[in-house]
Amino acid sequence: MNRDSIDFAKQSIPALFARMFIPTLFGMLSMSAMIAIDGIFVGQGVGSAGIAAINLCVPLLMVFSGLGLMIGVGCSVTASIHLSKDNEKAARINVTQALWLSAALSLLATAIIMLLPGQTAMLLGSSESLKPMVTDYLLGWTPGLLFQFVATIGLFVIRLDGSPRLAMWCNVIGSISNIILDWLFIYPLGMGVLGAAIASTISTAIDGLIAMSYMLFWSKKLRFYRLKMTFKSLWLSLRNIGYQCKIGSSALLGELTMAIIMYAGNMVFMQYLGDDGVGAFGIACYYLPFVFMVGGAIAQSAQPIISYNISESPHRSRATQKLALLTAFSSGLAVTAAFMLFPKPLVALFLDTSTLSAQIAIKGLPLFALGFTFFVLNLTSIGYYQSVEKVRSATFYAILRGLIFSVPAFLLLPLFFGEDAIWLAMPLSETLTFAVIVLFYLLSRKGAAKVRLHRQC
């Protein structure tokens, strides 16, 4: 198999970042397209109730996505550091340990949800009228959880192994499969949200099998490593896994932020506007992964360059982060403009614009889009702190976005400013988080300048 030749230590930073970013962005946007097309088929084939039912499931899906990203980021950072020191064996061990952990977590979660689907639906905030659809979606989607973990971690490994284009095509193939299967299960077979869930499961399985096949048969460096089953080996594995999870914990918190935004939004929209409000918010949530994937693609493309060079060539790491932030700012502005200028066509893809859910969404999307630029900038900034192993900073900023700012915003804004203000909760949370990041950055630079001046004196 042909591989891309990538030299993280010597190639031009702009060329290297572009080489990582373009296929990563394309691949991740294809994942977002898969999610959105899933919603389009459901909206046109089932209606706003189907969109609302799936949106109630999304927070749980985001939690599992976050766990996969946590393991994937931690595995990628530690493996890239080992590779920079020519310690290929340690890198392979870290990859293998990460995949064993993901298998255990996914199988445990699958068993719990499959045994308790109705209780899970009610915990997610379902109304009695939406409960059958929510339960159907959970039962159809959960069997693919193992493949989701394998695919998420595997794509990090494939990019680090020097094959970002293969990682892109892995996403693209899964997305195309999902589109075809969505049409088949929802329209000719009339399976509704259950069909959408099964389509997602099959397409995710395709992604996972491609990633697993690469690591088994074609990987250049990051192949599986046979782990010893001694007590000492198991203890070291637990220690390594704990360190990987620590490094990637802010990636989990990033997904938890999304989950909390959606969960809190679902609850508040249900309280103020009922099922139609949840359906309208569901349309926004189908688009939000596009924004998240832009920020994620920037962070993930910069991560191996930053991690690889942080010890030997820190100036290359700083240059990469500056380029990443500039890319985040320009991308965020472009996405914000699109949603503010064209809310009606964007909503019309999902629902007839004469429906109540669609009218609520058309009014709310421009307000919701006000936070997209800061959303992308925050993801990029947190990704940088992950890459340089500043776990506390990354974790702190992720908690700000997910808990400290967003939940009070959802609860208080509609209470004081009316139901339209629900849409401003995410923009307010992201803006305040970015302001804190900039403040701490300026304070740290000021402190570093004082230290240099003291040394000179």
Salt bridges, closest charged atoms under 4 A:
ASP4 OD1 - ARG165 NE 3.78
ASP420 OD2 - LYS363 NZ 3.02
GLU430 OE1 - ARG401 NE 2.94
